[in-house]
Amino acid sequence: MSRAVTVDRGWLLLADISGYSAYLADVELEHSADIVADLLGVIADQVTPLFHVAKFEGDALFADTVGEVEADAMFATLEAAYSAFCSRSRTIEIASSCPCRACKGVRGLDLKLILHCGQFARHEVAGSQELIGSEVVLAHRLLKNSVTAETGLRGYAFFTDAAATQLGLDPAAIGMITHDEHYPDLGAVSGHILDLAAWWSENQERHPVFVTPEQATETYAMETSLSPATIWEYTTVASKLSLWLNTDRAEPVNPHGIVGVGSTVHCVKGKVVWENEILDWKPFHYYSARAVDRLFGERIFTQEITPIGDNRWRVEMRFRPVGGTRQRVLLATFGFIQRRELRAAGERFRVLVEKLESASA
């Protein structure tokens, strides 16, 4: 017996492994099924908790969420999903000792992501919940598209106009490609393509910036049950930073329209002014930035999130001064002021995390 239908407005995400049909035709079925399940699993790990995984559909994952979502959090989630897919694919291909065609042919696979925003209903039947509605049909129809044929792209995210508008995006500033699809029953569907394969390639070629524990002169750490995605959002999205940095102003500047390498945050607290510029960006794992303080000069810092077991994570912020002799003298004389402020910020962040943990529990 069916229950009442619940109608929501929110986000629909489909993560589909491209090239799967051709892959299946040339490999051993038992290994290919395990590999695809593994790849979908690492994608699911990255899209939750921002999204709820509604179901796995063969070589695709279908997820949803309701309510407002920050554009920066959405992009970080999609980037993290694609990065996890590429990293795991490369590991399977290179590290596996299995000589079968399924393990060696994983390079032929890629990932496309479809993001749509609209109204949908939840219909529960026999204990199983299904998402229904015309927007759900549209999102699934977009899996069969002409993007690769027209652009040559295989690893990408397609944002419908509805999704781009809801996120407040400027697609041209981000470097997205405008693209239209046409369906006999749905008509024209307009949207914008983000080239994730190019983003991944640039990330791999860029020299990493990473402050190791051995290099750090100061380290601030805490443990939490919050997911890496939630930690990332509250430590990188400007509107969330203001909840614990205690600044008078925190003004983000994103040259490419979204947070990433090259983005800066200009912070003001009374007469104290500093600026952070992102130098390295690995969503949900670590990011590194250059912090420039008008009094104490330049430092490089890395925030790293690592698993410690039992669904808990360690968050470390590590600092390394790079300003030379004058900076060392200033830090030796007045560095206690900066350390006091950093400890206070760390304590405010700890209190915020505890509140978030209580709310999620």
N, C-alpha and C positions, 0 to 999 in steps of 0.2 A: 504494500500500500504506500503510495507516495505522500510526502509531507508538503507543507506550504513552500512556495518558491520565495527565496530571498533575492531581492534585486539590489545590486551594487553598481557603483561607478568607480572605475579604477583602471589598472594596468594589466595588459595581457602580454606575456612574453613566450615566444617559441624559440627554442635552441635546437637547430636541426643539423645533423652531421651530413655534410655534402659529400657526394661521391660514393655513398654507401651501396647503392645498387650495383655499380660497376665493381666495387670492392668485393661484394658478395659473390659475384659471378666468377671470380678468379681465385678464391681462397677457401680454406677449410672452414666449414660452417661452425664447428664446435669452438674453435679459437676466436673466430670473428665475433661471435655472440658475446664471449667473455670480454673482448677488447672494447666493443661498443658499450657494454654495460659499465665497464670501468671508466670510459671517457665521459659518459653521461653522469656517472657518480661524481667525478671531480667538478663538472659543470654545476651540478646541483649544490655541491658544497659552497660554491662561490655566490650563487644567486640567492641563497637563503642567508639571513632572515629577511632581507628586503622583500623577497618574493616568497610565496607559498607554492611549493611544487604540487600542482593539481594532479598530474599523472605523467607517466612515461608512455610515449606512443611510438614503439618500435625504435627507430633511430633518432627520435626527437624527445624533447622535454617540454612540457607545457606548464607554465606557472602564472600566478596572478597575485596582485596586491591591490588594496584599496586605499583611498586617501591621497593626500599631497605627498609628492616625492621631490626632493631637491635634485636639480639637474646634475650637480657634481656627484651626488651619491649614485645616481642612475648610471652615469658614464663610468664611474669607478667599478661598479658592479659588472657592467658589460665587458670592460677591459679585463677585469680579474677573471671572468669566465673564459674569455678567449685565451688569455695567457695560460690559465691552468690547462685548457685543452691542448694548446701547442706544446707546453712543457711535458705533459704526460705522453703525448704522441711521440715526441722525440725520445723520451725515456724508453718507451716500448720498443721503438725501432733500434736504438743504439745499445741499450743495456740488456735486452732480452737475449738469452742464449738459445732460444727456440729458433730453429731454421725454417719454420713453416712460412708460407706465403702470407698468411694473415698478419703475423708479427712484422715481417719485413715490408709489407705493402701498406702499412698504416700511414705512410707519408702521403698517399693519394687522397686521404681524407682531409676535410676542412670543416669549418663551422660557420653557419650563418645564423643570425639572430634577428627575429622579427619583433618589434615593439609597437604596440597599439594602445590607445587609450579610448575607453568608451564604456557603455553600459552593458552589463551582463547579469544573468540570474544564476543562482545556485539551486539546483534541484536534487534533492536527496531521495534515492530509491534503494530500498533494501540495504540501508547502511552505507551506500556508496554515493558520494557527492559528485555531481556533474555540473560543469559550467555550460550554459546554453545562451543563445541569443544571436542576433545578426552580426554583432561585433566579433563574437567568437568565431563565427563562420568566416568572416572577412580575414581575421588574423591567420586562420589555417589556410585559406585560399592563397594567401601571399607566400606560402612556402613554395608553391609552384609559380615561379616568376621568370622574367627575362633579364634579370640583373647580370648574370654571368655572360649571357649571350651578347648583351649590349655593351657591357663595360669590361668584361674579362675578369672581374673580381669574383673570388670564391669565398674568401674569409671576410665577412662584413656584417654590419648591423643595419637593418632597414627600419627607419623611424617613419611611421605614417605621419601625414600632416597633423592629425589629431594629437599624436604623441609629442611631436616637435613643438606645437603651439602650447600644449599644456605645460611643457617644461620651460617655456619661454626662450627657446633656442634661436640663435641667428645662424642658420645652417651655412650660409656663405662664409661667415667669419670663422667657423669651425673647420671649413674645408670640405663640407659634405657635398655630395653629388645629388642634384635633383633628379628624381626618377618617377615615371608614371607607369602603372600597370593597368590593363584593361581586361575586364571580365564580362562576358555576355549578360550574366544575371546581376552583377554588382556595378557595372559601369566602370568609370575611371577611378583609380585609387592613386593619389599622389603622395609622395614621401621623399625622404632624403637618405642617402647611403653614407655610412661611415666606413672607411677602408680600414678594417681592423688588422688585416694582414700587413699593411704598410706600417701601421703603428707598432706592431709586434717586431717587425724587422728593424725599425729604427731603434727600438728599445734594446734589441740584442746587440746592435752595432755601437751604441753609445757606451762610452767608458763609464763603468759603474763608479758612483761616489758613495762610500760606505765607511762610517766611523766604527771601527771594531772596538770591543771592550778594552783591548790592550792600548789602543790609541787614545781613548777617552780620558780627559782630565776630570770630568764630572759625569756621573751617571745617576739617573733617577728612574726607579722601577716600581712596578706594582703588578699584582696578579688579579685576574678577574674571570668571571664566567661569561661575560659579554662576548659576542662573536667578533671576529676580526673586522667584519663589515661595519658593525656598530661602532667599534673603537675608531676605525678609519674615518667614519663620518664625523664623529665628534672631535677629531683632531686635525681635520683637513678642510671641512666646509666652514667658510667664514662665519656664517650665521650661528654655527654651533660653537665655534672657538670663543665667541664673546661670552658664552655661559660660564667659562672658567678662567679665561685669561685676565679678566677684570681690567680691560682696556677702556679708555674713553671712546676710541674709534679703532676699527679694524677694517681697512679698505682693501678689498681684493682687486687685483689687476690680472686678468687672464688674456694674454695676447692672442690665444687661439680659441677663445670663447669658452673653454672648459678648463678645469684645474688640471695641471700636468707640469712637465718640465718647462721652465720659463715663467710660470705663474709667480706672482709676488703678493704678499700681504703687508700693507703699511700700517703699523700699529702706533698708537699714541696713548700715553698714560701720563697726564700732567705735563711736565717738561721733558719726560723721557720719550724718545722716539726711536723706533727700530724697524727694520724691514727684513722679512724672510723671503728668499727666492728659492724655489724648488729646483734642485739639480739632478735628482734621480727619483724615479717614480715607479714603484712596483706595487700596484694596488693590493691591499690586504696583507702584504708581506712587510715591506719597508718603504720609507721615503727619506731622502736626505735633502737638506736645504742649507743655504748660506744665510746666517743671521748677522746683520750689520747694525751695530749699536753706535750711536754718535759719541758716546763716552768711551766704551770699551773696545770698539773696533769690530773686526770680523771673526766669526766662528763658524765652523761647519758642524751640523748636528744630524744624527740619524735617529729616526724612530723605527724600532723593529718590533714586530709582533710574532711571538713564537709559541707553539703549543707545548704545554707541560703535562698533558694527560688529564683524564676525567673531564673533558670538555671545558678545560680552563686554559687561560693564555697569560703569558708574561709580556708586559709592555715595557720596553726600555727606551729612554731618551738619553743619548750619549753625545757629549759636547767635546769639541777639540778646537782650541784657539789657533788662528793662523795669521795673527797680526804682527808677529815679530817682537823685538826687544821692548819697544814702547808699551805694547799691549801687556807683556809679561809684568812690567813694572806697575802698570795701572791695576792689573788683577791682583798682584801681590799686596798692593796698598789698599785698594778700594773694592776688591773683588767680593768681599763679604756682603756688599750691598746687592750685587747681582745674584749671588747664591741665595740670599734671603728671599729675593723676589721669585726665583725659580722654585724654591721649596714651597713658598706660599701658593704659587700656581699649581704645583704638584698636589698639594693638599686640597685645593679647590677641585681639581680634577678627580681626586680620589673620592671626595664627597659626592660629586656628580655621578660617578660610576656606581657608587653604592645605592644611590637613589634609582638609577636605571636598572640595576640588578634586582632591587626590591619590586619595582614595577613589572619587570618581566616574569618574576617568580609568581 
